Amino acid sequence: MINFFRLVLAGLALAMAGLISAVVTMRLAIHGAEVKVPDLQGLTVSEAVHKTANLGLNLGIDNKYYSVEVPAGRVLAQSPLPGAIVRREWRMRVTESLGPQRVAIPAVVGQQERVAAIEVRRVGLELEETAQMPWTGAAPGTVIAQNPQQGAAGVERPSVSLLVSAAAPPTPQAMVMPQLVGMPLAAATALAVHGGLKVGPVQNSYSDTGASPDAADTGMAPADTADPAGTVVGQTPLAGHRVEPGMIVTFRISQ
C-alpha cells in the first residue's frame, strides 16, 4: 500500500513538472515572438525599412505630408508609437515628409473636369476627391470650386479636391386640372395617376338633402342623386386649376 502511494505521488510530481515545463516553454515562445516598436521618426525611409526588417516587422508608407520641420524623405509620424509591444511580422505604417511646400496650387475653377485633373497632376499634385453638385451657372462637368484654393500656402497634403457642376434635375411640368366630375371613380383615378397626381381619401356624397355645410370650403359641388353609385360628383382641385406632379387630388363620389 505504501509503495502504491509513493508511485501515485511520484506520478503527480512528474505531471506537475511537465505542466510547469510546458507553461515556461509557452511563455518563452510567446515572448520570443514579441517585438518592441522602435522610434522611427526622423529617420530616412530606407533607414526605417532596414531597422524594422531587422526586428521582423513590415513597414509601409501610409501617407505623405508637407512639413517645415522634418526634411523630405524622412519619417514624419508612425503607427504603432515607439515602445509598443507587437508580434513579429506586424505591419507598421509611417507618414513620409515631403519637406516644405514648394508646389503652387493652380487655379482650375472654370475648367472642364478632365482639363483640371490634367493640370493638377502636371504640377505634381494628386487629385484627392471629385464631387458633383447640380449647378445652373455653368455647363455640366465644369469645376465650380476647388480645395485648396489657388495659391494657398501651408497646405498639409499634396492633393486637390474638386467640386464639379452637374446637370440640374428637370423641373416638374405643371398641367391644368381636367374635369373628372361625372366619370366613374376608377376611370377618374386612372387619369389622375397617369397625369402624375396622387389620389387622396375618397369621400362619400352627402344625403339627397343637398350639400354639406362646408361644401363651399372644399370647392365640391352638391351631390346629384341621379348619378349612379361610384360616380365622381366633386373634385379638388377644381377643373382648370394649375397643378403639378405629386399634388393630391380628392374625389367625392355618389352613394
C-alpha positions as CSV (number, residue, x, y, z in Angstrom):
1,M,0.0,0.0,0.0
2,I,2.8,2.4,0.9
3,N,4.6,1.7,-2.3
4,F,1.4,2.3,-4.2
5,F,1.0,5.8,-2.6
6,R,4.7,6.5,-3.4
7,L,4.1,5.6,-7.0
8,V,1.0,7.9,-7.1
9,L,2.9,10.8,-5.6
10,A,5.8,10.3,-8.0
11,G,3.4,10.3,-10.9
12,L,1.8,13.6,-9.7
13,A,5.2,15.1,-9.3
14,L,6.2,14.2,-12.8
15,A,2.9,15.6,-14.1
16,M,3.4,18.9,-12.3
17,A,6.9,19.1,-13.6
18,G,5.7,18.5,-17.1
19,L,2.9,21.2,-16.8
20,I,5.4,23.7,-15.4
21,S,7.8,23.0,-18.2
22,A,5.0,23.4,-20.8
23,V,3.9,26.8,-19.3
24,V,7.5,28.1,-19.2
25,T,8.1,26.9,-22.8
26,M,4.9,28.6,-23.9
27,R,5.8,31.9,-22.2
28,L,9.2,31.8,-23.8
29,A,7.8,31.1,-27.2
30,I,5.2,33.9,-26.8
31,H,7.7,36.5,-25.6
32,G,10.2,35.4,-28.1
33,A,7.7,36.4,-30.9
34,E,7.1,39.8,-29.4
35,V,9.0,42.9,-30.5
36,K,9.2,46.4,-29.0
37,V,8.4,49.0,-31.6
38,P,11.4,51.3,-32.3
39,D,11.4,55.0,-32.7
40,L,11.5,55.8,-36.5
41,Q,10.7,59.5,-36.5
42,G,13.3,61.5,-38.2
43,L,14.9,58.5,-40.0
44,T,15.0,58.3,-43.7
45,V,12.5,55.9,-45.2
46,S,15.3,53.5,-46.2
47,E,16.8,53.6,-42.7
48,A,13.3,52.9,-41.2
49,V,12.8,49.9,-43.6
50,H,16.2,48.5,-42.6
51,K,15.6,48.9,-38.9
52,T,12.2,47.4,-38.8
53,A,13.2,44.5,-41.1
54,N,15.9,43.5,-38.6
55,L,13.2,43.2,-36.0
56,G,11.0,41.1,-38.2
57,L,8.5,43.9,-38.8
58,N,6.9,45.0,-42.1
59,L,6.9,48.7,-43.0
60,G,4.6,50.6,-45.4
61,I,4.2,54.2,-46.3
62,D,0.7,55.3,-45.4
63,N,0.7,59.0,-46.4
64,K,2.9,61.8,-47.5
65,Y,2.6,65.3,-45.9
66,Y,4.3,68.6,-46.2
67,S,6.4,69.6,-43.2
68,V,8.6,72.7,-42.5
69,E,10.3,70.9,-39.6
70,V,11.1,67.4,-41.0
71,P,13.2,67.2,-44.2
72,A,11.8,65.5,-47.2
73,G,12.2,61.7,-47.4
74,R,12.2,61.2,-43.6
75,V,9.6,59.7,-41.3
76,L,7.1,62.3,-40.1
77,A,4.9,60.0,-38.0
78,Q,4.5,56.3,-37.2
79,S,1.9,53.8,-36.1
80,P,2.2,52.0,-33.6
81,L,4.0,54.5,-31.5
82,P,7.5,53.8,-30.2
83,G,7.7,51.4,-27.2
84,A,4.5,49.5,-28.1
85,I,4.8,45.7,-28.0
86,V,3.7,43.8,-31.1
87,R,4.2,40.4,-32.6
88,R,6.8,39.7,-35.4
89,E,5.5,40.3,-38.9
90,W,3.4,43.2,-37.6
91,R,2.7,45.8,-40.3
92,M,3.9,49.3,-39.3
93,R,2.7,52.4,-41.1
94,V,4.7,55.6,-41.4
95,T,4.0,59.0,-42.9
96,E,6.7,60.4,-45.1
97,S,7.7,64.1,-45.0
98,L,7.7,66.0,-48.3
99,G,9.5,68.9,-46.8
100,P,8.2,72.4,-47.1
101,Q,5.5,73.1,-49.7
102,R,7.2,74.1,-53.0
103,V,4.3,73.5,-55.4
104,A,1.9,76.3,-56.2
105,I,-1.7,75.4,-56.1
106,P,-3.0,76.0,-59.6
107,A,-6.3,77.7,-60.5
108,V,-8.7,75.2,-62.1
109,V,-12.1,76.8,-61.3
110,G,-13.9,77.3,-64.6
111,Q,-12.1,74.5,-66.4
112,Q,-13.6,71.2,-67.5
113,E,-13.1,68.4,-65.1
114,R,-10.7,66.4,-67.4
115,V,-8.6,69.5,-68.1
116,A,-8.4,70.4,-64.4
117,A,-7.3,66.9,-63.5
118,I,-4.5,67.0,-66.0
119,E,-3.4,70.4,-64.7
120,V,-3.4,69.2,-61.1
121,R,-1.2,66.2,-61.9
122,R,1.1,68.2,-64.2
123,V,2.4,70.3,-61.3
124,G,3.0,67.2,-59.2
125,L,-0.2,67.1,-57.1
126,E,-2.7,64.3,-56.6
127,L,-6.4,64.5,-57.4
128,E,-7.9,63.5,-54.0
129,E,-11.6,63.7,-54.5
130,T,-14.1,64.9,-57.0
131,A,-17.7,65.6,-56.0
132,Q,-20.7,66.8,-58.1
133,M,-23.5,69.3,-57.4
134,P,-26.4,70.5,-59.6
135,W,-25.5,74.0,-60.8
136,T,-27.2,76.1,-63.4
137,G,-24.5,78.7,-63.5
138,A,-22.0,76.6,-65.5
139,A,-22.1,73.8,-68.1
140,P,-22.1,70.3,-66.7
141,G,-18.6,69.0,-65.9
142,T,-17.2,72.4,-65.1
143,V,-15.1,72.9,-61.9
144,I,-17.0,75.3,-59.7
145,A,-14.8,75.1,-56.6
146,Q,-11.5,73.7,-55.5
147,N,-9.8,72.9,-52.2
148,P,-7.1,74.2,-51.5
149,Q,-7.7,77.5,-53.3
150,Q,-5.4,78.9,-55.9
151,G,-2.0,79.9,-54.5
152,A,-2.8,78.6,-51.0
153,A,0.2,78.2,-48.7
154,G,0.8,76.0,-45.7
155,V,-1.3,73.1,-47.1
156,E,-0.7,69.7,-45.5
157,R,-1.2,67.2,-48.3
158,P,0.0,67.4,-52.0
159,S,-3.6,67.0,-53.3
160,V,-6.5,69.0,-54.6
161,S,-10.3,68.2,-54.3
162,L,-12.7,69.4,-57.0
163,L,-16.4,70.3,-57.0
164,V,-17.9,69.8,-60.4
165,S,-21.2,71.1,-61.7
166,A,-23.9,68.6,-62.7
167,A,-27.0,69.0,-64.8
168,A,-29.9,70.4,-62.7
169,P,-32.7,67.9,-62.2
170,P,-35.7,68.5,-64.6
171,T,-38.3,70.8,-63.3
172,P,-41.7,69.1,-62.9
173,Q,-44.1,70.3,-65.7
174,A,-47.3,71.9,-64.5
175,M,-50.6,71.0,-66.0
176,V,-54.2,72.1,-66.0
177,M,-56.6,70.0,-63.8
178,P,-59.0,68.2,-66.1
179,Q,-62.7,67.9,-65.5
180,L,-63.3,64.5,-63.9
181,V,-66.7,65.1,-62.4
182,G,-69.3,62.7,-64.0
183,M,-66.8,59.9,-64.6
184,P,-66.7,56.6,-62.7
185,L,-64.2,56.7,-59.8
186,A,-61.9,54.0,-61.4
187,A,-61.6,56.0,-64.6
188,A,-61.0,59.3,-62.8
189,T,-58.4,57.8,-60.6
190,A,-56.6,56.2,-63.5
191,L,-56.5,59.6,-65.4
192,A,-55.2,61.4,-62.3
193,V,-52.5,58.9,-61.6
194,H,-51.5,58.8,-65.3
195,G,-51.0,62.6,-65.1
196,G,-48.6,62.3,-62.1
197,L,-51.1,63.2,-59.4
198,K,-51.8,61.4,-56.2
199,V,-55.4,60.4,-55.2
200,G,-56.3,61.1,-51.6
201,P,-59.1,59.5,-49.4
202,V,-62.3,59.3,-51.3
203,Q,-65.3,61.0,-49.7
204,N,-68.9,59.8,-50.0
205,S,-71.5,62.2,-51.2
206,Y,-73.9,63.8,-48.7
207,S,-77.5,62.9,-48.3
208,D,-80.0,63.8,-51.0
209,T,-80.9,66.9,-49.0
210,G,-78.1,68.8,-50.7
211,A,-74.6,69.9,-50.0
212,S,-72.9,69.7,-46.7
213,P,-72.4,72.9,-44.7
214,D,-68.7,73.1,-45.7
215,A,-69.2,72.3,-49.4
216,A,-68.2,75.8,-50.3
217,D,-64.9,75.4,-48.4
218,T,-64.0,72.2,-50.2
219,G,-64.9,73.5,-53.7
220,M,-67.1,70.5,-54.3
221,A,-70.5,70.6,-55.9
222,P,-73.5,69.2,-54.2
223,A,-74.3,65.6,-54.9
224,D,-76.7,64.7,-57.7
225,T,-78.8,61.8,-56.6
226,A,-79.4,60.9,-60.3
227,D,-75.7,59.9,-60.7
228,P,-75.0,56.1,-60.5
229,A,-73.2,55.0,-57.4
230,G,-69.5,55.4,-57.6
231,T,-69.6,58.4,-59.9
232,V,-67.4,61.4,-59.2
233,V,-69.6,64.3,-58.2
234,G,-66.9,66.6,-56.9
235,Q,-63.1,67.1,-57.1
236,T,-60.4,69.2,-55.5
237,P,-58.6,70.9,-57.1
238,L,-61.4,72.1,-59.4
239,A,-61.1,71.7,-63.2
240,G,-59.0,74.4,-64.8
241,H,-56.7,75.0,-61.8
242,R,-52.9,74.7,-62.2
243,V,-51.5,71.5,-60.7
244,E,-48.0,69.9,-60.6
245,P,-47.0,66.3,-60.5
246,G,-47.2,64.9,-57.0
247,M,-50.2,67.0,-55.9
248,I,-53.1,65.3,-54.1
249,V,-56.5,65.1,-55.7
250,T,-59.6,64.4,-53.6
251,F,-62.8,62.9,-55.1
252,R,-66.3,62.8,-53.8
253,I,-68.5,60.1,-55.2
254,S,-72.2,59.4,-55.2
255,Q,-73.6,56.8,-52.9
